[in-house]
Amino acid sequence: MPDIDVRLVDVTKTFGDVVAVDHINLEVEHGEFFSLLGPSGCGKTTTLRMIGGFEEPTSGLIELQGEDVTWLPPYRRNVNTVFQNYALFPHLTIFENVAFGLRRRGARGDEIKSRVSEMLRLVELPGYEERKPTQISGGQAQRVALARALINRPAVLLLDEPLGALDLKLRKQMQLELKRIQEEVGITFVYVTHDQEEAMTMSNRIAVMNRGRYEQLGDPESLYERPATRFVAGFLGVSNLLPARPEGTADGYAVFRLEDGTAVRAPRSLVEGLTGRLSLGVRPEKIRLLELTAESPAHANRLQGVIRDASYLGVSTQYVVGLRDGKRVTVYEQNVERATRAEMWAPGEEVQLTWSPEHSFIVPDEPAGSSREATADQGL
């Protein structure tokens, strides 16, 4: 059994009549990079603040490394937090900013110098000791805030959208840096973000939150390839969802009938336990566009449509294809075989869309149930 650094048991938080967090049960393993992902107002930051002690739960239990800390103040919890605004002391040097936590704990002299130097090397800022926060960039300030939070070696580091104030290029660089630093120090990171690419780049596991609960929890690949709800399928990337009715099995696959009468297939394991109205999903990059007369791969799912729009995006081209029943499907095609605009599919061209049944996924059309129900078979 893995060591559990953070455990939430039936945790709820209300603000008046508003339920911000709704009976969450969650376990974060030791040494894990764990992300809470979701839109604004989904409860992810409130959950993080309760772990850190900045908010008290209305009900439930919070444990850190097996200790009940539900009602302990932040300074009595072995956690540190990195906020989006960094919260550096502008009148102190970088050295003193990083050393602040050590001095509060009574460290002195050589120990402070050694530990601060170690932390600045970790975040790749040696030689910046005498600068002030106003003399460094936003990305460097984020590294200083990280060094200050790590210097006391907390059991868990909480990060509340720390990259939100950075520009896109720097944010992508810092994603890789954060992942490297977490792997080097081996400390459990709990990270809050609304950016799905950010979460997928860094995380071992992700809880996708919606309306105070998480709808699915798993590693990035599982969440992307096999979303369990319409919300997860739409929030974590782009999905094409087509209403589908199950019609038994064939050749080891589950068979579905779309509204236009076309039969398509998906892995049988994905429909076990699902009832009610369903949709079959496929990601845009999994679909291949072919001429109507071209022979498609054996056993591939096939639809017919007409190109309605084409947008050249550099790495890929995005196509919107209208199906026979009026629905529209998004397709991403890498610009390899069709490298120039002249070679792109043109609006009005008839095409066939093909994809492997293995790339199909199934989600219920009804709204997701509670986090406890939605994740009952995920080991939590």
Secondary structure, DSSP 4 states (H G I P E B T S, - for coil): ---EEEEEEEEEEEETTEEEEEEEEEEEETT-EEEEE--TTSSHHHHHHHHHTSS--SEEEEEETTEE-TT--GGGSSEEEE-TT----TTS-HHHHHHHHHHHTT--HHHHHHHHHHHHHHTT-TT-TT--GGGS-HHHHHHHHHHHHHTT--SEEEEESTTTTS-HHHHHHHHHHHHHHHHHH--EEEEEES-HHHHHHH-SEEEEEETTEEEEEE-HHHHHHS-SSHHHHHHSS--EEEEEEEEEEETTEEEEEETTS-EEEEEGGGGTT--SSEEEEE-GGG-EEEETTSPPPTT-EEEEEEEEEEEE-SSEEEEEEEETTS-EEEEEEETTTS-SGGGS--TT-EEEEEE-GGG-EEEESSPP--HHHHTTTTT-
